[in-house]
């Protein structure tokens, strides 16, 4: 989705508490998506109020629609 949107490539660090679990091959695209406002993490009660990325999780249809509309 990020590559299809063709946003300007971004760099930086991810601040999600589970950022270390993001695969190195996807890290650049994730940073670009976050900086471009396409994704912003997931608020979960178990995360202590801090958004997580859930790199090993599944995206719901609702989350996919929101990301699609943001690009």
matplotlib code that plots the C-alpha trace (Angstrom):
import matplotlib.pyplot as plt

x = [0.0, 2.8, 4.6, 1.4, 0.8, 4.3, 5.0, 8.4, 10.7, 11.2, 13.9, 14.0, 13.3, 10.0, 8.8, 6.3, 7.1, 7.1, 9.2, 12.1, 9.8, 9.4, 11.3, 14.3, 12.9, 9.7, 11.2, 11.8, 8.2, 6.8, 8.7, 7.5, 3.9, 4.1, 5.7, 3.2, 0.2, -1.0, -0.7, -0.3, -0.3, -3.0, -4.4, -4.9, -5.8, -2.8, -0.4, -0.7, -2.1, 0.9, 0.2, 1.7, 2.3, 1.6, 4.1, 3.1, -0.7, -3.4, -5.0, -8.7, -10.9, -11.7, -8.0, -7.2, -10.0, -8.7, -5.2, -6.4, -8.3, -5.3, -3.0]
y = [0.0, 2.4, 1.8, 2.2, 5.6, 6.7, 9.0, 10.6, 8.2, 9.1, 8.2, 8.2, 6.0, 4.3, 4.9, 2.0, -0.2, -3.2, -1.6, -4.1, -6.8, -5.1, -7.0, -5.1, -5.5, -3.6, -1.0, 1.7, 1.3, 1.4, 4.6, 6.1, 5.1, 6.6, 9.8, 10.1, 9.7, 6.5, 4.5, 5.7, 2.5, 0.7, 1.7, -1.4, -1.5, -3.8, -1.2, 1.2, 3.9, 3.9, 3.0, -0.3, -1.4, -5.2, -6.2, -9.9, -9.1, -9.1, -5.9, -5.7, -4.6, -1.4, -0.6, -1.3, 1.1, 3.9, 3.4, 3.4, 6.7, 8.3, 7.8]
z = [0.0, 0.9, -2.4, -4.4, -2.7, -3.8, -0.9, -0.5, 1.3, 4.9, 7.5, 11.2, 14.1, 15.1, 18.6, 18.9, 21.9, 19.6, 16.8, 17.4, 16.0, 12.6, 10.0, 8.6, 5.0, 6.0, 8.3, 5.7, 4.3, 7.9, 8.6, 5.4, 6.2, 9.7, 8.6, 5.7, 8.1, 6.5, 9.7, 13.3, 15.4, 17.3, 20.7, 22.8, 26.5, 27.1, 25.6, 28.5, 26.3, 24.0, 20.4, 19.2, 15.7, 15.9, 13.2, 13.6, 13.8, 11.2, 9.8, 10.0, 7.1, 9.0, 9.5, 5.8, 4.8, 7.0, 5.7, 2.1, 2.7, 4.3, 1.4]

ax = plt.figure().add_subplot(projection="3d")
ax.plot(x, y, z, "-o")
ax.set_aspect("equal")
plt.show()
